[in-house]
Amino acid sequence: MKLLIDMNLSPRWSNVLATAGIDAVHWSTLGANNAPDSEIMAYARTNDYIVLTDDLDFSAILAVTHGEKPSVIQVRTNDVSPDVICKQIVAALNQMASELEAGALLTVDTNRTRLRVLPLQQKH
C-alpha cells in the first residue's frame, strides 16, 4: 500500500507514516504545488497510490466520475496534524487494507471511521 499525501496536509505526514511502516509520499515532491485535484487523482490512479487528504473535492471527483480508483482517505477533523489523528489513520489502514487496495473511500474523524466501496453509488 502506497499513500499519496495531498498538498493540504503537512509533509510531516510522510515521516510519521513511514515510522508506522507505511509507504507515503507528499505531493510536493512529485508535482506542482498548485496542481488541480484532478491531476493528483490521475497520478495516484496511474501509479497505484491511495490519496490521503482533508479536501472534500476528492470524494466529489469520485462521485461525479463513478471512479473505481484511486482510493481516497479523507481526514475530517479540525486539527489534521499527524500528532492528533495518525494512530487512528494507521489503525484504519491496517484494518481496511484489502478494501482500500480494491477501491474505497475511507473517512476518518476523531469519533468514527466510515468506509464506502467504489464506485460510489447514488442512494435512491
LINSULBEL-V347405 format. One record per residue. RES is the residue in one small letter. D_CENTER is the distance of its C-alpha to the mean C-alpha in Angstrom with 1 decimal. Layout:
RES:D_CENTER
RES:D_CENTER
This chain:
m:11.4
k:10.0
l:6.9
l:7.0
i:6.9
d:7.8
m:11.5
n:11.5
l:10.5
s:13.3
p:13.9
r:15.1
w:11.7
s:12.6
n:15.9
v:15.0
l:12.5
a:15.2
t:17.7
a:16.1
g:16.3
i:12.8
d:12.7
a:10.5
v:11.5
h:11.3
w:11.8
s:15.2
t:16.5
l:15.9
g:16.6
a:18.3
n:17.2
n:18.0
a:16.4
p:15.6
d:12.2
s:13.8
e:14.5
i:11.1
m:10.1
a:13.4
y:13.0
a:9.9
r:11.9
t:15.1
n:14.0
d:12.1
y:8.8
i:5.4
v:3.2
l:2.4
t:5.0
d:8.1
d:9.4
l:10.6
d:11.6
f:8.7
s:9.7
a:13.2
i:12.9
l:12.0
a:14.9
v:17.3
t:17.0
h:16.8
g:14.2
e:13.8
k:11.3
p:8.7
s:6.6
v:3.8
i:3.0
q:5.5
v:7.9
r:11.3
t:14.0
n:16.6
d:16.2
v:12.7
s:14.4
p:13.6
d:17.1
v:16.5
i:13.4
c:12.5
k:14.9
q:13.5
i:9.9
v:11.8
a:14.0
a:11.5
l:10.1
n:13.8
q:14.9
m:12.7
a:12.3
s:14.6
e:13.0
l:9.5
e:11.8
a:13.7
g:11.2
a:9.7
l:8.0
l:7.5
t:8.7
v:9.9
d:12.9
t:16.0
n:17.9
r:15.9
t:13.0
r:12.9
l:11.9
r:12.9
v:13.7
l:13.4
p:15.3
l:15.4
q:19.1
q:21.0
k:23.0
h:26.7
